[in-house]
Amino acid sequence: MTTESPRWYKSSDSSGGGKCVEIATNLAPTHGTVPVRDSKNPAGPALALPATAFTTFVAEVKNGGFGGR
C-alpha cells in the first residue's frame, strides 16, 4: 500500500512577506482533508482541515469576509 504525501503550494498572490500559508489540496479527494501549514516553518505542524470547512473558508474570503479583498 502506498501513502499519499501532501503536495504543498502557496498562493500566486503571495508577496513573499513571510505571512503566508501553504496548502495541500491533493489530499481532499482521498482523505477529505486540506492540510495547512506556516510557509516559514515547513517542518512544523500542519492543521488538517475538513475539505468542506476549507471550501467554506475560501468562499468567505473571496466574498470579502475576514477583512479580505
mmCIF file of the N, C-alpha and C atoms, coordinates in Angstrom:
data_MODEL
# 
_entry.id   MODEL 
# 
loop_
_atom_site.group_PDB 
_atom_site.id 
_atom_site.type_symbol 
_atom_site.label_atom_id 
_atom_site.label_alt_id 
_atom_site.label_comp_id 
_atom_site.label_asym_id 
_atom_site.label_entity_id 
_atom_site.label_seq_id 
_atom_site.pdbx_PDB_ins_code 
_atom_site.Cartn_x 
_atom_site.Cartn_y 
_atom_site.Cartn_z 
_atom_site.occupancy 
_atom_site.B_iso_or_equiv 
_atom_site.pdbx_formal_charge 
_atom_site.auth_seq_id 
_atom_site.auth_comp_id 
_atom_site.auth_asym_id 
_atom_site.auth_atom_id 
_atom_site.pdbx_PDB_model_num 
ATOM 1   N N  . MET A 1 1  ? 0.845   -1.173 0.000  1.00 0.00 ? 1  MET A N  1 
ATOM 2   C CA . MET A 1 1  ? 0.000   0.000  0.000  1.00 0.00 ? 1  MET A CA 1 
ATOM 3   C C  . MET A 1 1  ? 0.894   1.241  0.000  1.00 0.00 ? 1  MET A C  1 
ATOM 4   N N  . THR A 1 2  ? 0.530   2.235  -0.771 1.00 0.00 ? 2  THR A N  1 
ATOM 5   C CA . THR A 1 2  ? 1.284   3.482  -0.800 1.00 0.00 ? 2  THR A CA 1 
ATOM 6   C C  . THR A 1 2  ? 0.540   4.548  -0.013 1.00 0.00 ? 2  THR A C  1 
ATOM 7   N N  . THR A 1 3  ? 1.299   5.421  0.592  1.00 0.00 ? 3  THR A N  1 
ATOM 8   C CA . THR A 1 3  ? 0.714   6.530  1.338  1.00 0.00 ? 3  THR A CA 1 
ATOM 9   C C  . THR A 1 3  ? 0.921   7.804  0.537  1.00 0.00 ? 3  THR A C  1 
ATOM 10  N N  . GLU A 1 4  ? -0.153  8.490  0.304  1.00 0.00 ? 4  GLU A N  1 
ATOM 11  C CA . GLU A 1 4  ? -0.093  9.725  -0.468 1.00 0.00 ? 4  GLU A CA 1 
ATOM 12  C C  . GLU A 1 4  ? 0.489   10.847 0.389  1.00 0.00 ? 4  GLU A C  1 
ATOM 13  N N  . SER A 1 5  ? 1.440   11.580 -0.164 1.00 0.00 ? 5  SER A N  1 
ATOM 14  C CA . SER A 1 5  ? 2.067   12.704 0.535  1.00 0.00 ? 5  SER A CA 1 
ATOM 15  C C  . SER A 1 5  ? 1.429   14.013 0.093  1.00 0.00 ? 5  SER A C  1 
ATOM 16  N N  . PRO A 1 6  ? 1.384   14.979 0.999  1.00 0.00 ? 6  PRO A N  1 
ATOM 17  C CA . PRO A 1 6  ? 0.855   16.284 0.600  1.00 0.00 ? 6  PRO A CA 1 
ATOM 18  C C  . PRO A 1 6  ? 1.758   16.949 -0.430 1.00 0.00 ? 6  PRO A C  1 
ATOM 19  N N  . ARG A 1 7  ? 1.144   17.588 -1.408 1.00 0.00 ? 7  ARG A N  1 
ATOM 20  C CA . ARG A 1 7  ? 1.879   18.409 -2.383 1.00 0.00 ? 7  ARG A CA 1 
ATOM 21  C C  . ARG A 1 7  ? 1.599   19.865 -2.023 1.00 0.00 ? 7  ARG A C  1 
ATOM 22  N N  . TRP A 1 8  ? 2.544   20.479 -1.355 1.00 0.00 ? 8  TRP A N  1 
ATOM 23  C CA . TRP A 1 8  ? 2.370   21.815 -0.799 1.00 0.00 ? 8  TRP A CA 1 
ATOM 24  C C  . TRP A 1 8  ? 2.522   22.900 -1.848 1.00 0.00 ? 8  TRP A C  1 
ATOM 25  N N  . TYR A 1 9  ? 1.696   23.940 -1.752 1.00 0.00 ? 9  TYR A N  1 
ATOM 26  C CA . TYR A 1 9  ? 1.878   25.133 -2.568 1.00 0.00 ? 9  TYR A CA 1 
ATOM 27  C C  . TYR A 1 9  ? 1.274   26.320 -1.840 1.00 0.00 ? 9  TYR A C  1 
ATOM 28  N N  . LYS A 1 10 ? 1.718   27.505 -2.235 1.00 0.00 ? 10 LYS A N  1 
ATOM 29  C CA . LYS A 1 10 ? 1.120   28.721 -1.690 1.00 0.00 ? 10 LYS A CA 1 
ATOM 30  C C  . LYS A 1 10 ? 0.580   29.568 -2.828 1.00 0.00 ? 10 LYS A C  1 
ATOM 31  N N  . SER A 1 11 ? -0.255  30.483 -2.495 1.00 0.00 ? 11 SER A N  1 
ATOM 32  C CA . SER A 1 11 ? -0.948  31.304 -3.476 1.00 0.00 ? 11 SER A CA 1 
ATOM 33  C C  . SER A 1 11 ? 0.018   32.073 -4.362 1.00 0.00 ? 11 SER A C  1 
ATOM 34  N N  . SER A 1 12 ? -0.373  32.247 -5.609 1.00 0.00 ? 12 SER A N  1 
ATOM 35  C CA . SER A 1 12 ? 0.415   33.082 -6.514 1.00 0.00 ? 12 SER A CA 1 
ATOM 36  C C  . SER A 1 12 ? 0.326   34.548 -6.095 1.00 0.00 ? 12 SER A C  1 
ATOM 37  N N  . ASP A 1 13 ? -0.634  34.889 -5.229 1.00 0.00 ? 13 ASP A N  1 
ATOM 38  C CA . ASP A 1 13 ? -0.757  36.245 -4.694 1.00 0.00 ? 13 ASP A CA 1 
ATOM 39  C C  . ASP A 1 13 ? 0.221   36.494 -3.551 1.00 0.00 ? 13 ASP A C  1 
ATOM 40  N N  . SER A 1 14 ? 0.949   35.473 -3.136 1.00 0.00 ? 14 SER A N  1 
ATOM 41  C CA . SER A 1 14 ? 1.891   35.603 -2.033 1.00 0.00 ? 14 SER A CA 1 
ATOM 42  C C  . SER A 1 14 ? 2.967   36.611 -2.408 1.00 0.00 ? 14 SER A C  1 
ATOM 43  N N  . SER A 1 15 ? 3.188   37.566 -1.517 1.00 0.00 ? 15 SER A N  1 
ATOM 44  C CA . SER A 1 15 ? 4.172   38.615 -1.800 1.00 0.00 ? 15 SER A CA 1 
ATOM 45  C C  . SER A 1 15 ? 5.546   38.296 -1.238 1.00 0.00 ? 15 SER A C  1 
ATOM 46  N N  . GLY A 1 16 ? 5.698   37.167 -0.578 1.00 0.00 ? 16 GLY A N  1 
ATOM 47  C CA . GLY A 1 16 ? 6.985   36.813 -0.006 1.00 0.00 ? 16 GLY A CA 1 
ATOM 48  C C  . GLY A 1 16 ? 7.297   37.585 1.263  1.00 0.00 ? 16 GLY A C  1 
ATOM 49  N N  . GLY A 1 17 ? 6.290   38.175 1.877  1.00 0.00 ? 17 GLY A N  1 
ATOM 50  C CA . GLY A 1 17 ? 6.499   38.950 3.094  1.00 0.00 ? 17 GLY A CA 1 
ATOM 51  C C  . GLY A 1 17 ? 6.549   38.131 4.358  1.00 0.00 ? 17 GLY A C  1 
ATOM 52  N N  . GLY A 1 18 ? 6.512   36.814 4.242  1.00 0.00 ? 18 GLY A N  1 
ATOM 53  C CA . GLY A 1 18 ? 6.609   35.964 5.418  1.00 0.00 ? 18 GLY A CA 1 
ATOM 54  C C  . GLY A 1 18 ? 5.310   35.725 6.149  1.00 0.00 ? 18 GLY A C  1 
ATOM 55  N N  . LYS A 1 19 ? 4.195   36.120 5.576  1.00 0.00 ? 19 LYS A N  1 
ATOM 56  C CA . LYS A 1 19 ? 2.896   35.923 6.230  1.00 0.00 ? 19 LYS A CA 1 
ATOM 57  C C  . LYS A 1 19 ? 2.028   35.009 5.387  1.00 0.00 ? 19 LYS A C  1 
ATOM 58  N N  . CYS A 1 20 ? 2.602   33.910 4.951  1.00 0.00 ? 20 CYS A N  1 
ATOM 59  C CA . CYS A 1 20 ? 1.899   33.012 4.032  1.00 0.00 ? 20 CYS A CA 1 
ATOM 60  C C  . CYS A 1 20 ? 1.654   31.649 4.664  1.00 0.00 ? 20 CYS A C  1 
ATOM 61  N N  . VAL A 1 21 ? 0.657   30.997 4.144  1.00 0.00 ? 21 VAL A N  1 
ATOM 62  C CA . VAL A 1 21 ? 0.425   29.603 4.486  1.00 0.00 ? 21 VAL A CA 1 
ATOM 63  C C  . VAL A 1 21 ? 0.530   28.781 3.213  1.00 0.00 ? 21 VAL A C  1 
ATOM 64  N N  . GLU A 1 22 ? 0.803   27.521 3.380  1.00 0.00 ? 22 GLU A N  1 
ATOM 65  C CA . GLU A 1 22 ? 0.827   26.581 2.264  1.00 0.00 ? 22 GLU A CA 1 
ATOM 66  C C  . GLU A 1 22 ? -0.290  25.583 2.484  1.00 0.00 ? 22 GLU A C  1 
ATOM 67  N N  . ILE A 1 23 ? -0.876  25.117 1.394  1.00 0.00 ? 23 ILE A N  1 
ATOM 68  C CA . ILE A 1 23 ? -1.946  24.137 1.475  1.00 0.00 ? 23 ILE A CA 1 
ATOM 69  C C  . ILE A 1 23 ? -1.621  22.957 0.570  1.00 0.00 ? 23 ILE A C  1 
ATOM 70  N N  . ALA A 1 24 ? -2.277  21.842 0.851  1.00 0.00 ? 24 ALA A N  1 
ATOM 71  C CA . ALA A 1 24 ? -2.098  20.635 0.037  1.00 0.00 ? 24 ALA A CA 1 
ATOM 72  C C  . ALA A 1 24 ? -3.477  20.082 -0.295 1.00 0.00 ? 24 ALA A C  1 
ATOM 73  N N  . THR A 1 25 ? -4.053  20.579 -1.381 1.00 0.00 ? 25 THR A N  1 
ATOM 74  C CA . THR A 1 25 ? -5.408  20.167 -1.752 1.00 0.00 ? 25 THR A CA 1 
ATOM 75  C C  . THR A 1 25 ? -5.470  18.772 -2.359 1.00 0.00 ? 25 THR A C  1 
ATOM 76  N N  . ASN A 1 26 ? -4.327  18.197 -2.692 1.00 0.00 ? 26 ASN A N  1 
ATOM 77  C CA . ASN A 1 26 ? -4.344  16.877 -3.319 1.00 0.00 ? 26 ASN A CA 1 
ATOM 78  C C  . ASN A 1 26 ? -4.889  15.788 -2.400 1.00 0.00 ? 26 ASN A C  1 
ATOM 79  N N  . LEU A 1 27 ? -4.949  16.026 -1.092 1.00 0.00 ? 27 LEU A N  1 
ATOM 80  C CA . LEU A 1 27 ? -5.453  15.015 -0.167 1.00 0.00 ? 27 LEU A CA 1 
ATOM 81  C C  . LEU A 1 27 ? -6.965  15.079 0.028  1.00 0.00 ? 27 LEU A C  1 
ATOM 82  N N  . ALA A 1 28 ? -7.607  16.129 -0.476 1.00 0.00 ? 28 ALA A N  1 
ATOM 83  C CA . ALA A 1 28 ? -9.048  16.281 -0.278 1.00 0.00 ? 28 ALA A CA 1 
ATOM 84  C C  . ALA A 1 28 ? -9.859  15.119 -0.852 1.00 0.00 ? 28 ALA A C  1 
ATOM 85  N N  . PRO A 1 29 ? -9.594  14.672 -2.089 1.00 0.00 ? 29 PRO A N  1 
ATOM 86  C CA . PRO A 1 29 ? -10.427 13.589 -2.633 1.00 0.00 ? 29 PRO A CA 1 
ATOM 87  C C  . PRO A 1 29 ? -10.282 12.254 -1.892 1.00 0.00 ? 29 PRO A C  1 
ATOM 88  N N  . THR A 1 30 ? -9.093  11.944 -1.436 1.00 0.00 ? 30 THR A N  1 
ATOM 89  C CA . THR A 1 30 ? -8.867  10.625 -0.821 1.00 0.00 ? 30 THR A CA 1 
ATOM 90  C C  . THR A 1 30 ? -8.986  10.618 0.690  1.00 0.00 ? 30 THR A C  1 
ATOM 91  N N  . HIS A 1 31 ? -8.686  11.765 1.334  1.00 0.00 ? 31 HIS A N  1 
ATOM 92  C CA . HIS A 1 31 ? -8.692  11.823 2.793  1.00 0.00 ? 31 HIS A CA 1 
ATOM 93  C C  . HIS A 1 31 ? -9.760  12.749 3.357  1.00 0.00 ? 31 HIS A C  1 
ATOM 94  N N  . GLY A 1 32 ? -10.333 13.600 2.501  1.00 0.00 ? 32 GLY A N  1 
ATOM 95  C CA . GLY A 1 32 ? -11.354 14.533 2.959  1.00 0.00 ? 32 GLY A CA 1 
ATOM 96  C C  . GLY A 1 32 ? -10.794 15.693 3.769  1.00 0.00 ? 32 GLY A C  1 
ATOM 97  N N  . THR A 1 33 ? -9.484  15.917 3.687  1.00 0.00 ? 33 THR A N  1 
ATOM 98  C CA . THR A 1 33 ? -8.859  16.993 4.434  1.00 0.00 ? 33 THR A CA 1 
ATOM 99  C C  . THR A 1 33 ? -7.993  17.861 3.531  1.00 0.00 ? 33 THR A C  1 
ATOM 100 N N  . VAL A 1 34 ? -7.762  19.093 3.988  1.00 0.00 ? 34 VAL A N  1 
ATOM 101 C CA . VAL A 1 34 ? -6.839  20.008 3.324  1.00 0.00 ? 34 VAL A CA 1 
ATOM 102 C C  . VAL A 1 34 ? -5.827  20.442 4.391  1.00 0.00 ? 34 VAL A C  1 
ATOM 103 N N  . PRO A 1 35 ? -4.624  19.887 4.353  1.00 0.00 ? 35 PRO A N  1 
ATOM 104 C CA . PRO A 1 35 ? -3.607  20.313 5.306  1.00 0.00 ? 35 PRO A CA 1 
ATOM 105 C C  . PRO A 1 35 ? -3.172  21.751 5.028  1.00 0.00 ? 35 PRO A C  1 
ATOM 106 N N  . VAL A 1 36 ? -2.919  22.494 6.104  1.00 0.00 ? 36 VAL A N  1 
ATOM 107 C CA . VAL A 1 36 ? -2.469  23.881 6.030  1.00 0.00 ? 36 VAL A CA 1 
ATOM 108 C C  . VAL A 1 36 ? -1.283  24.021 6.978  1.00 0.00 ? 36 VAL A C  1 
ATOM 109 N N  . ARG A 1 37 ? -0.218  24.705 6.503  1.00 0.00 ? 37 ARG A N  1 
ATOM 110 C CA . ARG A 1 37 ? 0.953   24.913 7.360  1.00 0.00 ? 37 ARG A CA 1 
ATOM 111 C C  . ARG A 1 37 ? 1.539   26.301 7.135  1.00 0.00 ? 37 ARG A C  1 
ATOM 112 N N  . ASP A 1 38 ? 2.363   26.720 8.078  1.00 0.00 ? 38 ASP A N  1 
ATOM 113 C CA . ASP A 1 38 ? 3.064   28.000 8.005  1.00 0.00 ? 38 ASP A CA 1 
ATOM 114 C C  . ASP A 1 38 ? 4.217   27.855 7.018  1.00 0.00 ? 38 ASP A C  1 
ATOM 115 N N  . SER A 1 39 ? 4.260   28.712 6.005  1.00 0.00 ? 39 SER A N  1 
ATOM 116 C CA . SER A 1 39 ? 5.299   28.591 4.984  1.00 0.00 ? 39 SER A CA 1 
ATOM 117 C C  . SER A 1 39 ? 6.695   28.876 5.532  1.00 0.00 ? 39 SER A C  1 
ATOM 118 N N  . LYS A 1 40 ? 6.781   29.598 6.644  1.00 0.00 ? 40 LYS A N  1 
ATOM 119 C CA . LYS A 1 40 ? 8.085   29.872 7.240  1.00 0.00 ? 40 LYS A CA 1 
ATOM 120 C C  . LYS A 1 40 ? 8.614   28.683 8.034  1.00 0.00 ? 40 LYS A C  1 
ATOM 121 N N  . ASN A 1 41 ? 7.751   27.736 8.350  1.00 0.00 ? 41 ASN A N  1 
ATOM 122 C CA . ASN A 1 41 ? 8.132   26.599 9.174  1.00 0.00 ? 41 ASN A CA 1 
ATOM 123 C C  . ASN A 1 41 ? 7.607   25.298 8.559  1.00 0.00 ? 41 ASN A C  1 
ATOM 124 N N  . PRO A 1 42 ? 8.122   24.904 7.392  1.00 0.00 ? 42 PRO A N  1 
ATOM 125 C CA . PRO A 1 42 ? 7.585   23.730 6.714  1.00 0.00 ? 42 PRO A CA 1 
ATOM 126 C C  . PRO A 1 42 ? 7.769   22.415 7.485  1.00 0.00 ? 42 PRO A C  1 
ATOM 127 N N  . ALA A 1 43 ? 8.706   22.371 8.410  1.00 0.00 ? 43 ALA A N  1 
ATOM 128 C CA . ALA A 1 43 ? 8.899   21.156 9.210  1.00 0.00 ? 43 ALA A CA 1 
ATOM 129 C C  . ALA A 1 43 ? 7.998   21.146 10.438 1.00 0.00 ? 43 ALA A C  1 
ATOM 130 N N  . GLY A 1 44 ? 7.311   22.252 10.669 1.00 0.00 ? 44 GLY A N  1 
ATOM 131 C CA . GLY A 1 44 ? 6.445   22.374 11.832 1.00 0.00 ? 44 GLY A CA 1 
ATOM 132 C C  . GLY A 1 44 ? 5.111   21.669 11.634 1.00 0.00 ? 44 GLY A C  1 
ATOM 133 N N  . PRO A 1 45 ? 4.193   21.899 12.555 1.00 0.00 ? 45 PRO A N  1 
ATOM 134 C CA . PRO A 1 45 ? 2.894   21.225 12.483 1.00 0.00 ? 45 PRO A CA 1 
ATOM 135 C C  . PRO A 1 45 ? 2.036   21.736 11.336 1.00 0.00 ? 45 PRO A C  1 
ATOM 136 N N  . ALA A 1 46 ? 1.106   20.902 10.931 1.00 0.00 ? 46 ALA A N  1 
ATOM 137 C CA . ALA A 1 46 ? 0.119   21.271 9.914  1.00 0.00 ? 46 ALA A CA 1 
ATOM 138 C C  . ALA A 1 46 ? -1.269  20.993 10.480 1.00 0.00 ? 46 ALA A C  1 
ATOM 139 N N  . LEU A 1 47 ? -2.195  21.859 10.137 1.00 0.00 ? 47 LEU A N  1 
ATOM 140 C CA . LEU A 1 47 ? -3.590  21.632 10.506 1.00 0.00 ? 47 LEU A CA 1 
ATOM 141 C C  . LEU A 1 47 ? -4.257  20.852 9.385  1.00 0.00 ? 47 LEU A C  1 
ATOM 142 N N  . ALA A 1 48 ? -4.984  19.819 9.723  1.00 0.00 ? 48 ALA A N  1 
ATOM 143 C CA . ALA A 1 48 ? -5.730  19.047 8.725  1.00 0.00 ? 48 ALA A CA 1 
ATOM 144 C C  . ALA A 1 48 ? -7.192  19.479 8.809  1.00 0.00 ? 48 ALA A C  1 
ATOM 145 N N  . LEU A 1 49 ? -7.569  20.419 7.949  1.00 0.00 ? 49 LEU A N  1 
ATOM 146 C CA . LEU A 1 49 ? -8.932  20.943 7.959  1.00 0.00 ? 49 LEU A CA 1 
ATOM 147 C C  . LEU A 1 49 ? -9.855  20.065 7.122  1.00 0.00 ? 49 LEU A C  1 
ATOM 148 N N  . PRO A 1 50 ? -11.088 19.854 7.579  1.00 0.00 ? 50 PRO A N  1 
ATOM 149 C CA . PRO A 1 50 ? -12.040 19.152 6.728  1.00 0.00 ? 50 PRO A CA 1 
ATOM 150 C C  . PRO A 1 50 ? -12.198 19.914 5.410  1.00 0.00 ? 50 PRO A C  1 
ATOM 151 N N  . ALA A 1 51 ? -12.245 19.198 4.303  1.00 0.00 ? 51 ALA A N  1 
ATOM 152 C CA . ALA A 1 51 ? -12.311 19.833 2.981  1.00 0.00 ? 51 ALA A CA 1 
ATOM 153 C C  . ALA A 1 51 ? -13.517 20.759 2.869  1.00 0.00 ? 51 ALA A C  1 
ATOM 154 N N  . THR A 1 52 ? -14.639 20.383 3.438  1.00 0.00 ? 52 THR A N  1 
ATOM 155 C CA . THR A 1 52 ? -15.833 21.234 3.356  1.00 0.00 ? 52 THR A CA 1 
ATOM 156 C C  . THR A 1 52 ? -15.628 22.535 4.122  1.00 0.00 ? 52 THR A C  1 
ATOM 157 N N  . ALA A 1 53 ? -14.970 22.484 5.265  1.00 0.00 ? 53 ALA A N  1 
ATOM 158 C CA . ALA A 1 53 ? -14.693 23.698 6.042  1.00 0.00 ? 53 ALA A CA 1 
ATOM 159 C C  . ALA A 1 53 ? -13.720 24.595 5.287  1.00 0.00 ? 53 ALA A C  1 
ATOM 160 N N  . PHE A 1 54 ? -12.713 24.008 4.651  1.00 0.00 ? 54 PHE A N  1 
ATOM 161 C CA . PHE A 1 54 ? -11.747 24.797 3.889  1.00 0.00 ? 54 PHE A CA 1 
ATOM 162 C C  . PHE A 1 54 ? -12.432 25.486 2.714  1.00 0.00 ? 54 PHE A C  1 
ATOM 163 N N  . THR A 1 55 ? -13.307 24.775 2.016  1.00 0.00 ? 55 THR A N  1 
ATOM 164 C CA . THR A 1 55 ? -14.043 25.345 0.880  1.00 0.00 ? 55 THR A CA 1 
ATOM 165 C C  . THR A 1 55 ? -14.909 26.512 1.338  1.00 0.00 ? 55 THR A C  1 
ATOM 166 N N  . THR A 1 56 ? -15.571 26.367 2.470  1.00 0.00 ? 56 THR A N  1 
ATOM 167 C CA . THR A 1 56 ? -16.401 27.442 3.014  1.00 0.00 ? 56 THR A CA 1 
ATOM 168 C C  . THR A 1 56 ? -15.543 28.640 3.387  1.00 0.00 ? 56 THR A C  1 
ATOM 169 N N  . PHE A 1 57 ? -14.394 28.413 4.002  1.00 0.00 ? 57 PHE A N  1 
ATOM 170 C CA . PHE A 1 57 ? -13.481 29.489 4.377  1.00 0.00 ? 57 PHE A CA 1 
ATOM 171 C C  . PHE A 1 57 ? -13.018 30.268 3.143  1.00 0.00 ? 57 PHE A C  1 
ATOM 172 N N  . VAL A 1 58 ? -12.588 29.562 2.111  1.00 0.00 ? 58 VAL A N  1 
ATOM 173 C CA . VAL A 1 58 ? -12.106 30.227 0.888  1.00 0.00 ? 58 VAL A CA 1 
ATOM 174 C C  . VAL A 1 58 ? -13.224 31.047 0.249  1.00 0.00 ? 58 VAL A C  1 
ATOM 175 N N  . ALA A 1 59 ? -14.433 30.503 0.203  1.00 0.00 ? 59 ALA A N  1 
ATOM 176 C CA . ALA A 1 59 ? -15.558 31.238 -0.374 1.00 0.00 ? 59 ALA A CA 1 
ATOM 177 C C  . ALA A 1 59 ? -15.827 32.520 0.414  1.00 0.00 ? 59 ALA A C  1 
ATOM 178 N N  . GLU A 1 60 ? -15.736 32.451 1.734  1.00 0.00 ? 60 GLU A N  1 
ATOM 179 C CA . GLU A 1 60 ? -15.972 33.634 2.565  1.00 0.00 ? 60 GLU A CA 1 
ATOM 180 C C  . GLU A 1 60 ? -14.900 34.693 2.335  1.00 0.00 ? 60 GLU A C  1 
ATOM 181 N N  . VAL A 1 61 ? -13.652 34.276 2.205  1.00 0.00 ? 61 VAL A N  1 
ATOM 182 C CA . VAL A 1 61 ? -12.567 35.225 1.914  1.00 0.00 ? 61 VAL A CA 1 
ATOM 183 C C  . VAL A 1 61 ? -12.797 35.892 0.559  1.00 0.00 ? 61 VAL A C  1 
ATOM 184 N N  . LYS A 1 62 ? -13.175 35.096 -0.445 1.00 0.00 ? 62 LYS A N  1 
ATOM 185 C CA . LYS A 1 62 ? -13.430 35.658 -1.780 1.00 0.00 ? 62 LYS A CA 1 
ATOM 186 C C  . LYS A 1 62 ? -14.586 36.642 -1.780 1.00 0.00 ? 62 LYS A C  1 
ATOM 187 N N  . ASN A 1 63 ? -15.526 36.457 -0.859 1.00 0.00 ? 63 ASN A N  1 
ATOM 188 C CA . ASN A 1 63 ? -16.677 37.351 -0.764 1.00 0.00 ? 63 ASN A CA 1 
ATOM 189 C C  . ASN A 1 63 ? -16.405 38.563 0.121  1.00 0.00 ? 63 ASN A C  1 
ATOM 190 N N  . GLY A 1 64 ? -15.154 38.726 0.554  1.00 0.00 ? 64 GLY A N  1 
ATOM 191 C CA . GLY A 1 64 ? -14.795 39.893 1.346  1.00 0.00 ? 64 GLY A CA 1 
ATOM 192 C C  . GLY A 1 64 ? -14.853 39.692 2.841  1.00 0.00 ? 64 GLY A C  1 
ATOM 193 N N  . GLY A 1 65 ? -15.141 38.500 3.289  1.00 0.00 ? 65 GLY A N  1 
ATOM 194 C CA . GLY A 1 65 ? -15.170 38.230 4.713  1.00 0.00 ? 65 GLY A CA 1 
ATOM 195 C C  . GLY A 1 65 ? -13.772 38.243 5.320  1.00 0.00 ? 65 GLY A C  1 
ATOM 196 N N  . PHE A 1 66 ? -13.704 38.374 6.610  1.00 0.00 ? 66 PHE A N  1 
ATOM 197 C CA . PHE A 1 66 ? -12.435 38.349 7.365  1.00 0.00 ? 66 PHE A CA 1 
ATOM 198 C C  . PHE A 1 66 ? -11.486 39.469 6.959  1.00 0.00 ? 66 PHE A C  1 
ATOM 199 N N  . GLY A 1 67 ? -12.004 40.562 6.433  1.00 0.00 ? 67 GLY A N  1 
ATOM 200 C CA . GLY A 1 67 ? -11.157 41.687 6.023  1.00 0.00 ? 67 GLY A CA 1 
ATOM 201 C C  . GLY A 1 67 ? -10.429 41.448 4.709  1.00 0.00 ? 67 GLY A C  1 
ATOM 202 N N  . GLY A 1 68 ? -10.901 40.470 3.924  1.00 0.00 ? 68 GLY A N  1 
ATOM 203 C CA . GLY A 1 68 ? -10.258 40.167 2.630  1.00 0.00 ? 68 GLY A CA 1 
ATOM 204 C C  . GLY A 1 68 ? -10.594 41.212 1.592  1.00 0.00 ? 68 GLY A C  1 
ATOM 205 N N  . ARG A 1 69 ? -10.154 40.944 0.372  1.00 0.00 ? 69 ARG A N  1 
ATOM 206 C CA . ARG A 1 69 ? -10.367 41.909 -0.712 1.00 0.00 ? 69 ARG A CA 1 
ATOM 207 C C  . ARG A 1 69 ? -11.804 41.947 -1.146 1.00 0.00 ? 69 ARG A C  1 
# 
